[in-house]
Amino acid sequence: MERFTRSFTQQEPIPEAGIEAAMAVLRHGRLHRYNVAPGEVAETALLEEEFAAFTGAKYCLAVASGGYALGCALRALEVQPGDPVLTNAFTLAPVPGAIAAVGAVPHFVEVTEDLVIDLDDLEAKAEATGAKVLMLSHMRGHLCDMDRLMEICRTRGIAVVEDCAHTMGAAWRGVPSGRHGVVGCYSTQTYKHINSGEGGLLVTDDEDLAARAILLSGSYMLYTRHRAAPSAEVFERVKYVTPNVSGRMDNLRAAILRPQLADFAAQRERWNALYRAVEAGLAGTPGLRIVPRPPEESYVGSSIQFLLPDWNGEAVREVLDRCANRGAELKWFGAEEPLAFTSRYDHWRYAPQQRLPQTDRVLAGLLDMRLPLTFTEEDCTLIARIIRAEVSTVWQARAVA
Ligand SMILES: *Cc1c(COP(=O)(O)O)cnc(C)c1O
């Protein structure tokens, strides 16, 4: 019986250029982003400039984490305690967490079986709550029909904050993820598309928002050392009324990230080759639904999801155990208790309890797998063979029983 033996959490090393740049920062000792020698431009400021160019945004701010970027966006939008904020029921904990951290109230929107926000439910919840902000999470890299989503939000005056933790480098109809809404937020945590251990980036074209975000992140009065930032007059308008909520990125992390950003196009192709290998290997497995990818979407296949629609929990659990015994590590969104990174809207009890029957049904059969770049296409073909065999075995046994 074939087994897979490699780790699903092992990333590639930092590129040599990143290691060298990091060593240079360590050797000169100026790690704080505003600690620069005369004439020097900080690594952090350069990263912001490069990331603004990468996304086509006017302004960019580097921060301490993806979750910080989300919270900072809400504060910069002046969301107040008690305000309703719409968000995806299917997302990761830092998303509702960012909303709760500013005292606002998360209102969850259903997920479809294509794993995107349900736009009919979004319209209904927008009407019901009167929310003026949507924190849209492109969870697991799936982009919804962004044209229709933006239309729904534009007509109701809803500001869209995009959580692009899984979509750095993705696009809808050629418009980069993070550039549809008023703010785009990204994570550079180890399991995302570029890796500095911890870190986040925020982009926007709105000058007041950018100035508030920079001041919020803890720029003190050193904001003129930013390059992907609005002019000093814009800061004059907001500098006395914007609190400091420190969450800056440092030069060491920025130094590690810049060469990874430069390599990004090649990495995206490698991820997508791994994704396609698993997808092809799973195609046609009885009882298993592959999530279709719309032609308007260009994605980064750093993880793959599939559904065992309407299987009971016991059968899904059996598939998970059998795959795990052969080294194929799958995450299940249907588990009763939150486990590691995987949790569900009904586990987030700081939000008002809400019933989302469609989401319950989708998550009950949803399996997820990481595709680190340390895997080869052959690895992915092998993993798909294992999953296919185990899903088929359980499916047949149950059909007979
Ligand atoms: C990782 C992640 C974030 C941000 O996470 P940090 O760990 O704070 O960088 C936000 N949303 C989603 C969906 C994520 O997976």
The ligand as an ORCA input file, in Angstrom:
! r2SCAN-3c Opt
* xyz 0 1
  C      -3.818     33.912      8.093
  C      -5.088     34.583      7.853
  C      -5.305     35.913      8.237
  C      -4.297     36.760      8.956
  O      -3.573     36.034      9.832
  P      -2.280     36.493     10.671
  O      -1.912     35.199     11.303
  O      -2.779     37.525     11.613
  O      -1.261     37.039      9.723
  C      -6.516     36.481      7.908
  N      -7.458     35.789      7.237
  C      -7.294     34.517      6.853
  C      -8.362     33.855      6.080
  C      -6.101     33.860      7.161
  O      -5.942     32.591      6.800
*
